[in-house]
């Protein structure tokens, strides 16, 4: 017969007990542990980079969850009519404020801010990232309804180099090392 008890001393639970390392402590640790910092950077590269981004506005013509073909056609026609108004000289933001069915962005004229491709459903993302700046899309069908999309600005992908985040990573790793030591001391 075996009777076993297990107690886990999770270093993450000790993180709050660790005082903030000083700049000198972080700098010394950074100098002595370059390989660990580089390995952490490589393992967490996504944290230190951003994909291509667009700042855009949209107008939504909402449909029911399972729309009939007639409802799809009517909503598509409404989206086309709104697009014609914009192409005829009306301001996209004003049309969005008046006619969009998206309650979250309607008051801001359809403004969705800066977003990466992953923030949107695939059909919407494809349309948004393929548009030129200032161009209004044809109606785009998503599970939410028909959208008109206007891209206002684009940013290329960006990645922070290791040198610019080395100190930040060193601080994270110093705290992690200290909380592990505290957990180990309690376990002993």
N, C-alpha and C positions, 0 to 999 in steps of 0.2 A: 504494500500500500504506500502510496506517495501522497503527501500533503504539501501543496505548493502555494506560496503566497507571492504575489508580484506587486512591487511598488515601482511606479515609473516616475523618474525625476526628469521631467521635460525641460530642457534649457529654455525653451520659449516662455515658459511660465515664470522664469526668473528675470526676463528682460526688463520688467518694470522696476526691479530692485537695483539695476545697474545704473550708476550715475553716468552722466554724459561725459565721454572722454574729452580731455582738453585738446586744443589744436596741436600742441606739442606731442602729446601721446599718439594722436592720429598720424602726425607726420613721421614720427619714429617708426610706428608700426608699418606705415606705407613704404618706407625706405627698406625695411627688413623683410617684407613679405610681397615683393613684386609678382612672384609667380602665382601666389594664391589670389591676388587681386586680378591678374590677367585671366585666370581660370574662371573666377566668379563672373567677370565681365563677359567672357565667351558663353558661359552657361545661361546668362541672363540678358543677352544682347537685346532682346525685344523690349526690355525695360528702358533701354537707353537709345531707342530709335523710334521713329514715326514713319509710317508709310505715306504715300502720296495723299494729299488732303485737298478737299474742295470746300469753298464757302458758297452756299447756295440758298436759294429760295424755292419753294414749291407751292403748288395749288393742288389740293386734293378734291376730286369729285368722288365722294364715298358711295359705295354700293352695299347691299345686304350681303351677309356671309355667303350664301349660295344664290347668286343672282341668276335670274332667267336671262335668256338671250336678249329678250326685249329690253330688260333693265340695263344690260351691258351696252347695248347699242345706244340707248338714251343717254347714259352717263358718258359714253365716248363722244357722242355728238355735242353734249354740253361742254366737255373739255375742249373740243375743237372750236366751239364758238368762243370760249374764253381766250383761246390762243389767237384767234382772229382779232379779238379786241386789242390784245397786247401788240400784235403785229401792226394793227391799225394806229398805234400811237399811245394807247393807254399804258400807264405805269404798272409793271408787274406787281409791285408791292400793294398798290391800291386795289387792283383786281383781286389779289389774294385776301386782303382785309375784308373785302365785300363778299366774295363768293366761295372761298375755300371752306371745305368741310373738316379741316384739321383744327380742332379747338386749341391745340398746343402752340401752333405757329401762326394762326390766323391774325391775332392781335399785333404781331410783329411783321405783318406783310409777308408771311410765309417763310421768314428767316429761320434756317436750321443751324447756322453757325458753321464752324470748321469741323469737318468729319473725315475719317478715313473710310475706305471702301467697305470695311467690315461692319460699319455702323448701319448699313442699309441692307434691305433685302436684295438679292442678286439682280433682278430686272431694273430696279431703281438705281443701284450702284453702277451698272453697266451704262445706263443712259447718262447719269451724272458725270462719270469719268470720261466718257467719249465726247461730251459736248465741248465746244469752244467757249471761252469766256464771253459772256453777253448773249449767247445763243439760247433760244427757248426750244425745249424738246417738243417732239410730237407727243401725243398722249402715251403714257407708259402704264401698262396694267400691272398691278401688284395685288396681293390678297386684300388690300385696304380699299382699292378702287383705282380710278384713273388719275395719274399725276401729270402736271406740267412742271418741268424743272428748268430753272435758270441758274447757271453757274456764274457767280460774280468774281471769284478769284480761285487760283490754284497754287498749291505749294508742292514742290517736288519732295520725294522721300528724304528724310534727314536722319543721320546717325551721329550721336555724340561720340567723339573719339575717346579712347581709353584715358588719355592724358587729362581730359577735362572732367572725368568722373572718378578718377583714381582715389582722390581724397574722400569722396562720398562713399565709395565702396569700402575703403579702409575703415571708415567709421562704423559701417554696418558690421564688418567682420570683427572689429575689436569688441563691439558689444556682444556679438555672437560668441566669441571666444570667452569673454568674461562670464556670460550667463551659463555657458557649459561648465566652466570651472566651479561656479557657485553650485550648480546642480550636482556635480561630481562630489564636491565637499559635503553636501547634505547627504548624498547617498552613502558616502563612507562613514 
